[in-house]
């Protein structure tokens, strides 16, 4: 199918100016899809899209900070009015930063994590739910993390928000499946992006963004309800979930408390 055709399928992707978002955009355009790309930094997004050699009828660049309802709702409306209802909406925008709940100054950090990773995902999905239901098909994709499995020292905010993503998507899946709308949760392991660039600990099964995107797109195509990428990290996820609480507490209690102070984001 020609990407120039108005009938070409459409993917709406947040956090599209770096990492996983860019890789997903490349994967979809290579398949002949159109992409509506959302990021806080519109100039960087436009420059990157231009560098890919994409035409104006292949990529639509939109500015929005998912923490601001008015901005993400306006970007969604722009997409709907210009290109119609997307076939796939990927809520990828997210941040990772360590939180120490004993520090009052970290409470705004925690709020920022929830506003971006959880409320931002809800605001990304909301404008497309009714149009997808009316049409009778579509796919919403929430990008979670292996960190959703259990709470890890120093990462109360990140683990909590990604667990919330998993539960939110699970709730939506039950609500929307009778109407023909699929909800897919993708949980990355370690992917070589700005989000992981400054990690000071081993990252097993580290993937390139393009390798991750190729597997994620296949899972989205299949309508896989929940998938961890790569599969060995899926084993880790299941083991973490299955560990008795006392065993898990003993393991994490012996680990060094690492607090990532630098904000990294997928926007």
N, C-alpha and C positions, 0 to 999 in steps of 0.2 A: 504494500500500500504506500503510495507516495506521501511523503511528509508535507508536500505542498497542498494536498487535498484537504478540504474542510472536513472530510469524512475520516481523516486520520485520527486514531485514538489520542487521547490527551491525558497527560499526567501533571498534576499540580504538586509541587515539591517545595517544602519550606526548608530553611537552613541550607540553601542551594549555593552559597558562595564559597564553600570549602568542603573537603573531606567526602563523607558518604553522600551528601546531597549532590555534589558535582558528579560523583561516580554514577549515581542513579540517573541523573540527567543524561549523561553520555550513553548509558546503556539503553535508555528509552529512545533517544534520537537515533541511535544505530539500528533500532528495530523499526524505524519509520514512524515513530510517534511524534506528536507535538508535545512541548513541555512548557508549562507556566512555572517560572522559577521565582521564589520569594526569598528575600534576604533583607537584613537591616541596611547593609551597605550596597546601595543600588549601583553606584559607580563601579565598584569592584565586580559586581555581578554582570553588568553590561560589558565591561572590558573582557571578562573571561568568556562570556558567550560569544562576543565578536571574535576572540582569538580561536574559538572552535570552528569558525567558518560557517556558523549557522545563520540561516536566513531569518528574516523577520516573521515568516510564516511557520518557522520551526520552533522558535523560542520567544516567549513573552516574559520579559523581566519586570518584576513588581517589587516595590519597596514596602516592607512592613516589619515591625518589631512585634513578634507574637505576644509579647507581654501587654501590648496595647490593643484592646479589643477593637477600637475604631480603625486602627491601621490594618489589622489582618482581615477584618470584615470588609473594608474598602478594597483590599487586594483581591479577595475572593469575588466580590461583586464585579470588579473590573474583568476578572477572568470569565465569569459567567456571561457578562454582557457582550464581550468581544469574541470569545471562543466557545462558549457553551459549557455544559456540565462535564466535568472531567470524568474519565473512566476510572482513574486511580488518583487518590489524594494521599500523599505521604507526609505525615507529620514528623519531620525529621529534626527540626530546630531544637537544640538543647544545649545545656551548659553543664560543666562538671567543675566543682570547686569544693575543697574540703571544708568541713564545718566542725567547730568545737562548741558543743552546746553549753559548756561552762562559761563561755564568754558572751557578754551582752552584745558586743560589737558584731558577733556572728549571726545574730537574729535577722538582720536585714539580708545577709547572705542566704540564709535559709529561705527567706521569703522570695528572693530573686530566683532561687532554684525551683520553687513550686510554681511561681508565676510563669516561668519559661517552660519548664518540662511538663507540667501538668495542665495548668490553666491555658497555656499557649496551645497545647495539643487540642484541648476542648474547643477553643476558639477557632482553630484551623478546621476542625471537622464540621462545626455547627452550620456554616452557610451552605454546605453541600448535602446535608442529610435529607432535607425535604425534597430538593430537586432529584436526588438519586432515587428516593422512595417513589416519587411521582413517575419517574422513568422506568422503574422496576429493575434496575441493576446499577452496579458500581462497586468500587472497593475502597475502603478506608484502611490505611496502613499506619499503625503506631510503631515508632522505633523505640524499643525499650532497651534492655541491657541484661547481660548475665548478672550484673550487680543487683538485679531485682530479686534474686533468689534468697538472699539473707542480708541482714544488716552488718556492715563491715566497719571496724574502728576507723574513725576519721571521716566517714562518708555517710553520716546519718541523713544528710540532705539528698545526695545523689541516689543512694540505695532506696530511700523512701519514695522519691519521685518516680523512679523507674518501676518500683513495685506498683505504684498508683497507676502508671501507664498500662501495665499488664491487666490490672483489675478493671480499669475504665474500658479498655478494649473488649474485655470479656463480657462486661455488661452490655456494651453496644452490640456485640455480636448476637447476643440473645434477643435483643430488641429489634434488630434490623434484618436478621436472616429471613423471617417470614415475608419480608417485603422485597426480597431478591438482592439486598445489599450485603456484601461480604465485609467482614472486619478481620484483618490480618495483623498479628503482632509479630514483629521481627526483633529478636534479641541478639545484637552483635556481641561477640567476644571482643578480643583486642583487634582493632583496626588501626592501621598506621595513618592517623589523622592529627590535626592540631589538638584534638581532645586528649590524645595519648602521648603527644610528643615529649612531654616533660615528666612522664612517669619515671620514678627512680627505683622501680622494682621489675622483676622478670615479667614478661608478657607472653605466656605460652600461646602457640598457634597464631601468632600475629599475622594478619592478612593485609594485603593491599586493598585500598578502597574499591578498585575495579573488580578484584576477585570477589569481594563481598557483594558488590552490586549485582554481579552476574547471578550469584546464587539467590540473592534476595528477590530479584525479578522473577526467577523461576518459581519461587515459593509464592509470590504474589499471583502469578499466572494460575497456579494450582488452587489458589484460595486457601492455602494452608493456614489453619487457625492460629497456631503458635509454632514458631521455629527459632532455634538457636543456631547461629552461624559463626564459625564452622561447627560441624557435628561433634568433634571432640569436646568442644566447650559445652555442647548440649549434655554430654555425659557429666561434666563437672557440675553443670546446673542441677541435674537430677540428683547427684550425690549430695550437693549442698542442701537441697530441699529435703532430702530423706534423712539427713543426719539428726539423731535425737538432740534436743536442745542442750542437754548437759554436755554432750560430746562437742557440739559446735562451739559452745561457750569456752570449753577448755582449749580448743584449737585457736580461736581468735584471741583469747586472753593472753596467749603466749606470743602474739605477733606485735611487732613494733607499731606504735600508733603513728601513721603517716598522715599528715595534713597537707593536702595540695592547696597552697594559697593562691596560686595563679588561676585566674578564670580562663577556661578554654571553652569555646563554643562551636556549634555547628551551623551558625547563622552566617 
